[in-house]
Amino acid sequence: SAVNLPFRNAKKRITDLCEVFGIEYRRGSAIQHAFSGLKRPGQITTIFVNTYAAAPHRTFEIETIDFILSCLRDATNGSIRLILNAQSREALQAVTLLAAQAFESVEILVRPTLVELFAKISVCDLVITPDTGTAHVAALFDVPQVTFYADRTYNPIVWHPGSEQVEIILPKTEGNVNNFDPKDLASALQRLTLSQLR
């Protein structure tokens, strides 16, 4: 049962480490202060889309990326700053073609360092990602997120990001993050009031 499963989100691990080393951690302090001042008041809405995880069944296919970008474009009229994290140069080229003309600003990352990832996510208004470390970094910075899982039972419980601002997208059948109901993403974005971020 879910009650007996270990809870392994990275946010809890990081806050536990802070406690061990005597570093104060709460909203607005500690690790969050390391990246404070990066986001300017009135800055355009920034959305981070991570396209990959460590395994192929947890990596977005081009069709999934296209659908996610279409949903974002429709919800915001393209008036957002989009940061895309791609796994390879090949993925980068495909993703760039999809995003280049749909959004006000597009920044492409290819395998950023952990510090770069922290810095980028800390200034975002929304993160969309498969089940991977990116979700836990977003939770650490209290950034709303939509996280896609490849299974319906174990990982969404054990590796839940530990954030109150997360919408979980489960597959229609076990085994692949790309096998989701499109209505689930539209509903998740609506619940996160993305349309109000225009």
C-alpha positions as CSV (number, residue, x, y, z in Angstrom):
1,S,0.0,0.0,0.0
2,A,1.0,3.6,-0.5
3,V,1.4,4.1,3.3
4,N,4.3,1.7,3.4
5,L,6.2,3.2,0.5
6,P,9.3,5.2,1.3
7,F,9.1,8.9,0.4
8,R,12.2,10.0,-1.4
9,N,11.7,13.5,-2.8
10,A,14.9,15.5,-3.2
11,K,13.4,18.6,-1.5
12,K,13.2,16.8,1.8
13,R,16.7,15.4,1.4
14,I,18.1,18.9,0.7
15,T,16.3,20.4,3.7
16,D,17.5,17.6,5.9
17,L,21.1,18.3,4.8
18,C,20.6,21.9,5.6
19,E,19.4,21.0,9.1
20,V,22.5,18.7,9.6
21,F,24.9,21.5,8.7
22,G,23.0,24.1,10.6
23,I,21.9,26.1,7.6
24,E,18.5,27.8,8.0
25,Y,16.0,26.6,5.4
26,R,12.6,28.0,5.0
27,R,10.7,29.9,2.2
28,G,12.7,33.0,1.4
29,S,16.0,32.0,3.0
30,A,19.0,29.6,2.8
31,I,19.3,28.0,-0.6
32,Q,16.7,30.2,-2.1
33,H,18.8,33.3,-1.2
34,A,21.7,32.0,-3.2
35,F,19.7,32.8,-6.3
36,S,17.8,35.8,-5.0
37,G,17.7,38.9,-7.2
38,L,17.8,37.0,-10.4
39,K,14.1,37.7,-11.2
40,R,13.1,41.3,-11.7
41,P,9.7,42.6,-10.7
42,G,7.4,42.8,-13.8
43,Q,9.6,40.4,-15.8
44,I,7.7,38.5,-18.5
45,T,6.3,35.1,-17.5
46,T,9.0,32.5,-17.8
47,I,8.2,28.8,-18.4
48,F,10.8,26.1,-18.2
49,V,10.1,22.9,-20.2
50,N,12.5,20.0,-19.5
51,T,12.2,17.4,-22.3
52,Y,14.2,14.5,-21.0
53,A,15.0,12.1,-18.1
54,A,17.5,9.3,-17.6
55,A,15.5,6.7,-19.5
56,P,13.8,6.8,-22.9
57,H,10.4,5.9,-21.4
58,R,10.6,9.0,-19.3
59,T,11.7,11.3,-22.1
60,F,9.3,13.4,-24.1
61,E,8.9,12.5,-27.8
62,I,8.8,15.3,-30.4
63,E,5.1,14.9,-30.7
64,T,4.7,15.4,-26.9
65,I,6.9,18.4,-27.0
66,D,4.9,19.8,-29.9
67,F,1.6,19.3,-28.0
68,I,3.0,20.9,-24.8
69,L,4.2,23.9,-26.7
70,S,0.9,24.2,-28.5
71,C,-1.0,24.2,-25.2
72,L,1.3,26.8,-23.8
73,R,1.0,29.0,-26.9
74,D,-2.8,28.7,-26.8
75,A,-3.0,29.5,-23.1
76,T,-0.7,32.5,-23.3
77,N,-0.9,33.8,-26.9
78,G,2.8,33.1,-27.0
79,S,3.6,36.1,-24.8
80,I,6.0,34.2,-22.5
81,R,9.6,33.6,-22.2
82,L,10.2,29.9,-22.9
83,I,13.3,28.0,-21.6
84,L,13.7,24.6,-23.2
85,N,16.1,22.0,-21.8
86,A,17.1,19.4,-24.5
87,Q,19.1,16.3,-24.2
88,S,21.1,16.4,-27.4
89,R,21.9,18.6,-30.4
90,E,19.5,16.6,-32.5
91,A,16.7,17.2,-30.0
92,L,17.7,20.8,-29.8
93,Q,17.3,21.3,-33.5
94,A,13.8,19.7,-33.6
95,V,12.7,21.6,-30.5
96,T,14.0,24.9,-31.8
97,L,12.0,24.5,-35.0
98,L,8.8,23.9,-32.9
99,A,9.3,26.9,-30.6
100,A,11.1,29.5,-32.6
101,Q,8.1,31.4,-34.0
102,A,5.5,30.6,-31.4
103,F,6.8,32.5,-28.4
104,E,8.1,36.0,-27.5
105,S,11.4,34.7,-26.3
106,V,13.0,31.2,-26.5
107,E,16.2,30.1,-24.7
108,I,17.6,26.6,-25.4
109,L,19.7,24.7,-22.9
110,V,21.6,21.5,-23.7
111,R,22.5,19.5,-20.5
112,P,23.1,22.4,-18.2
113,T,25.2,22.1,-15.0
114,L,23.3,21.7,-11.7
115,V,24.1,25.3,-10.8
116,E,22.8,26.5,-14.2
117,L,19.7,24.4,-13.7
118,F,19.1,25.9,-10.2
119,A,19.6,29.4,-11.5
120,K,17.2,29.0,-14.5
121,I,14.4,27.3,-12.6
122,S,14.6,29.7,-9.6
123,V,13.4,32.5,-11.8
124,C,10.6,30.6,-13.6
125,D,6.8,30.9,-13.1
126,L,6.1,27.3,-14.2
127,V,8.1,24.1,-14.9
128,I,6.9,21.3,-17.1
129,T,9.0,18.1,-16.9
130,P,9.0,14.3,-16.9
131,D,9.6,12.6,-13.6
132,T,13.3,13.5,-13.0
133,G,15.4,15.8,-10.8
134,T,14.1,18.9,-12.5
135,A,10.8,18.4,-10.7
136,H,12.6,18.3,-7.3
137,V,14.5,21.5,-8.1
138,A,11.3,23.2,-9.0
139,A,9.8,22.0,-5.7
140,L,12.8,23.4,-3.8
141,F,12.2,26.9,-5.2
142,D,8.4,26.6,-4.8
143,V,7.9,26.9,-8.5
144,P,4.5,25.5,-9.8
145,Q,5.0,22.5,-11.9
146,V,3.4,19.9,-14.2
147,T,5.2,16.5,-13.8
148,F,4.6,13.6,-16.1
149,Y,5.1,10.0,-14.8
150,A,5.6,6.8,-16.7
151,D,3.8,4.7,-14.2
152,R,0.6,5.1,-12.1
153,T,1.5,3.7,-8.7
154,Y,5.1,3.5,-7.4
155,N,7.0,6.6,-8.6
156,P,4.2,9.2,-8.3
157,I,4.1,8.3,-4.6
158,V,7.7,7.5,-3.8
159,W,9.3,10.2,-6.0
160,H,6.6,12.8,-5.6
161,P,8.3,16.2,-5.7
162,G,6.9,17.1,-2.3
163,S,5.3,20.4,-3.4
164,E,1.8,21.7,-2.9
165,Q,2.1,23.4,-6.3
166,V,2.5,20.3,-8.5
167,E,0.1,18.8,-11.0
168,I,0.8,15.1,-11.7
169,I,0.1,13.7,-15.2
170,L,-0.2,9.9,-15.1
171,P,-0.1,7.6,-18.2
172,K,-3.2,6.0,-19.6
173,T,-1.4,2.7,-19.2
174,E,1.9,1.9,-17.5
175,G,5.2,2.4,-19.1
176,N,5.7,5.7,-20.9
177,V,5.4,9.4,-20.1
178,N,4.1,10.1,-23.6
179,N,1.0,7.9,-23.2
180,F,-1.1,10.5,-21.4
181,D,-4.6,11.9,-21.9
182,P,-4.2,15.4,-23.6
183,K,-7.2,16.6,-21.5
184,D,-5.1,16.0,-18.3
185,L,-2.5,18.5,-19.4
186,A,-5.1,21.2,-20.3
187,S,-6.8,20.6,-16.9
188,A,-3.5,20.8,-15.1
189,L,-2.5,24.1,-16.7
190,Q,-5.9,25.5,-15.9
191,R,-5.6,24.5,-12.3
192,L,-2.3,26.2,-12.1
193,T,-4.0,29.3,-13.5
194,L,-1.6,29.6,-16.4
195,S,-4.1,31.7,-18.3
196,Q,-3.8,34.4,-15.6
197,L,-0.1,34.6,-16.2
198,R,-0.5,36.4,-19.6
